[in-house]
C-alpha cells in the first residue's frame, strides 16, 4: 500500500520569492514552490498539500497558530502516514517544541523543515531539506510502524528532536542543533536512523491532541548589574504564572539578598520559576555551587538540560492542563516528551 504524506506550508523563506523592485523576500503561491521541485514526482509516496493562507512569517508565529497547526494534523491524522511542515526558521524550534507537547502519544512523524534560501534560487538548501524530510516522514519499520514517530526538525543532513533543538545560525545552512541530545537521523549517501535515540510510543493507543495553551509566562536573562526594581516588577506582574529564568553556567545567579528574596516571594505567591542555563550546551546543576543552592532554597526549579524554547512551550502546555503550581513544578522536573535528561 502506497504511503501518504501531508505537506503543510505555513510560510517561511523556503516558499518565498525575491521582489524585483524592492529586492525583499515575499511569499508566493504554494504551487510555485512545488513546481520548483519536480523531483517530488519521482516519489513512490503520495504527497498531498495544505497551505496556510496567508502564509505566516515565522516572527508572527503564536500559540493560536500552533493550535491551528495541531488541528490540521489531528484532523488528517488517520489519513496520512506522516506530516512535513514547512516553516520559517526563526521560530521553528518554538513551534516544534509546542507541537511535541500538544500531540500526546504521537505515533507518526511530524517533520519540520525550511531553508535559508528560497527554493527558487540556484543555491537553495530548501530542495534537499524538503525531499529528505518527505522520505523520513514516509519511512516505516518492517511491521508497518513509523521509524520516527515524533516531532523532529530536519536541516542540512540531520534530523533533530524538535523539543531539543535551537536555531544556532542566522545565515548558515547548518541552522539548527540539538546541543544536549544526539541526532536522530544522519542523511548522507544513505539515511542512517539512530533508532536507540528515537522515541517509542505505544502504537496500540491513539494519539491524543491538545488544543489549549496558556501563555502567561515570561523569559528573562540575568546579567551583571541586573536591577532589583525591574526584577521585582516582572515577578509581581498580574496574571503571570511562570518565569523561565536564564542563569549563568550550571544554573548560577548573583548572590544578591534581594534577588533570593524576590524569587522566594514569587514562589510563595504561586509563580513557577524555572532555571535554564544561558549556555547552549550543558545542564543546570543547582547543588554544584552555593549560588545555585540558594536558588533551590528559594523554590526555583531546575530546568536540567532543557532549551529555552522547550521550557517556555512546556509551561504553556502544563498551565493549560493544571491549576496547581506544585503539580506544574513536578511535571517540569519530569521528561514527558523526551525533552530533558533527568
N, C-alpha and C positions, 0 to 999 in steps of 0.2 A: 504494500500500500504506500502510495506516494506521501512523503512528509509535507507538512504545510507550515509555513512561517508567515506571521503577520508583521509587516514592516510599517512602523509607526513614525511618521515625520512630525516632530514637534516644532522644529525650527533649527537654527544654528548655521554656522559657516558652511557646512557640507552642502547645503542646498541654496547657497547664495550666488548672486551674480554681481559683477562689477558695473556700477552705473557709469556709462561712458562720459557723462557730463561732470558729475561730482567726484568720480573715482572711488566713491564709498561702496561698501558691500551692502546689498539689499536683497530681501527674499525674492525668489521667483517660483514659478509653478512647479509642483512636485513632479509632474510628468517630464519636465525638462531634466530634472535630476536623474530620473530613470533612463532617459534617452542617452545620457552621458555614460551609462554603464551597460552597454549591450551584452556584456558577459553574463548578466543575470539570466539571460535566455538560455544559457548552457546548463543551468542547474537542473538536477532531477527534482528538486524541491519546488512545490507550488508556492509562489510568493504573491500574497495579497497586500494591499496597501491601505493605510488610513492616514489622513492628513489633518493636523490641527489648522483651523482657519480662523483668523490669520495666523501665520507662523509666529512662534514666540521667541523673541530674543532671550537668551538664557539669563540675562541680567534681570529680566522681568518674571522669572520663574517664581512660583509662590505655592504655599500649601493648597490653595484652591486648584491650581493646575495639577499638583500631584494627585489630588482626589480625582480630577478628570481623567488623568492617565491610568489610575488604578481602575476606574470604571471601564475604560476601553479594554484593558487586559482582562478584567473579570468577566465582562460581557462576552468576550470572544474566547475565553479560556478553553472551553470544551471543543472548539472548532479548529484549534491550531496546536502544533507540536512545540512551537517556540515563538518568541517575540524578539524583534530587533527594534530598538528605539533610537532614532536619530535625534540628537540633542546638542545644543550648544555646549562648548567645553567649560565655560566659566562656572556654571553651577551644576555640571553633570554629577559631580561627586555627592552633592547635597540630594539631588533627585534620586540617584541610585540608592543612597542610604535610606531615604524616606520610603521608597518602594519596597526595600527589603523588609521593613517593619510592617508595612501596610498589607503585604501579601504573605500571610501566615501559611506555613507548610507548603511553600511553593514547590511544585513537582515538575516544572518546566523551565527552560532557560528564558530569562529576560535580559538580553544583552544590550547595553548602551554603547553607542559609538558615535563618532562625528569626525571632524577633521580640522586641521589648522589652515588648510587652503580649500577654497570652493572646489567642488567636484569637477567643474568645467575647465579648471586651469590645468595646464600641461603637467606641472609637478605635483599635482594634488596627492595628498595622503589618504583622501577620502575613499578612493576606489578600493584599495586593498582592505581598509578598515571595514567597509561595508560588505565586501564579498566574504571575507573570513568570518565576520560576525554572523552572517546568514548560515555559513557552513557549521559553525559551532552551535547555533540555535537549533539546527536540524539534526545534530549528531545524537545517535542513540546507542545504548548498550545492546547486547545480543538478545536480552529479554524484552526489548522494546521500550525500556525506560530511558529518560533523558540522561546523557552523560553529565551535563552541567545543569542540575535543577536548582539554580539560584540566580540572584541578580548579580550581573558582572559588568565590568567596563572593559571593552576591547579597544586597544590603541597600540599601534606600532609593534605588532607581533606578540603582544602579551594580553592575556585575559586576567583581570584582577577582580578580587571580591569587591562588589560595589561599596559595601559599608566599611571597607578598609582603605579606601582609595582617596588620594588628594591630588589636585592639579599641581604639578611641580614646575611647569614651564609655560610662559605666555606665547612663545613662538617656536619652540622646538617640536619636532614630530613625536618625540617621546614625552608627551604632555602629562601623563599620569604615572603614579607609582603607588604601590601599597607597601610602605616602608616597614611595617611591622607584621606582614604576613606574606608568605611565598606566593608566587604567581600560580594561578590555577591551570593555565594553558600557555604553552610556547608555540608560536606558529612560525616555522621557517619553511624549509623544503617540505617537511612533514608537520602535521599538527600533533603535538605531544600533550596529552591530558594527564595532569598530575592528580590522579583520582583520589589519592590519600588526603589531598588538601581540599577536595570538593565536598560540600555539604551533602548529607544523605538524609533526605526527608522520609517520612512514612508514605510510601506510594499507595498504600491501601486506604489512606484518608484523603478527603478532598482539600483543596486549597481554600483557605478562609480569607476573603478580602476584608479590609477595614478601610472606611472612608472618612473617618474623623481624625483631625489633628488639632491640637491646642497650642498655638504659637505664643503663649505668654512666657517667653523665655528670652534671655539676652546673653550675648557673649561679650566678655571684656578681658583685656590683657593687662596684667600687672607690668609695671616698668619702674625703674629707679626714679623716685620723685613723684610717684602717683599721689594724688591729693585726697585727703581724708574726706572733705566735704563732698567731692564728686562721687566717691565710692559709696558713702553713706546715702547719698541721694539716689543712686542706682538701686541699692539694696532696699530702700524704702519705697520704691516705685509701686503705686497701687496696681493691683491685678497681676503683678509679676509673680510667677510661681517658681521659676528656676533660673539658675545662672550657670553658664559654662565659664569658669574662671581659668584663663590661660596663665600658668605659672612658669617659673624658671626651672630648667633642668629636670630633675626627677620629681618635681612637684613642690618646689620651694617658693616661699614668699617672704617679703620683708618682715623683720621681727618688730614691727611697729605695734605697740599695745592697742592702738586704736583700730588697726585692721582686724586683729583677732576679735576684739570687742564687737566690731560691726558685723563680722561673719557670724559670731555667736548669736547676735541679736536677730539676724536674718533667719538662721536655722530655728531659733526659738519661735519665730513668727510663721514657721511652716514652709519657708523657702528652701528648695533643694539646690545645693551648691556643689557642682561637680568640678573636680580638679583635673585639668588637662594640661599636659606639658606643651610649652611653646616649641619644643624640639620636634622635628619631623619624624625622628626615629627614637625608639626607646619607650620607656613606660614610667608612669608615676609610681613612686615607692615612698609613701608618706612616713614610714618608720625609719627611713635611711638617715635623715638629718633632723636636728631638733626643730628647724623651721617647718618641715613637713609634718612632724608630730604635733606641733601646736595647731596646725590647720585641722588635723584629725580630731583633736580635742574640742575644736570649735564646731564640730558637726559637719565639716566639709567631707564629701565622699570622693574616694579615688575613682578616676576615670580609667585607670590602668593604662593600656596602650591604645586607647580609642583615638580616632581622628576627631577633630572639632566638628566636621560635617556629620559624622555618625552620632556624636553625643547630642548635638542640638536637635537632630531629627528624631532620635530615640526619645528624648524628653518630650517633644511634641506628641509623639505617639502614646507614650505612657500617661501623659497628662490627660489625654482624651479618653483613656480607659479607666483611670483610677483617681479618686479624690484624695486619698490618704497619702501625704508626703512621705511617710515612713515606708509605705509599700513601694512608692516610686524609687526611693533610695535603695531598697533591697534589689529591685529589678535592674537598677543602674549598675549594680555590682555583680550581675549575672550576665552570661552570654546567652542572648535569646535568639540571635540570628547569625552567630559566628563573628560578631563584631569586635569582641575583646578576648584576650587571653587572660584568664583569671588564675 
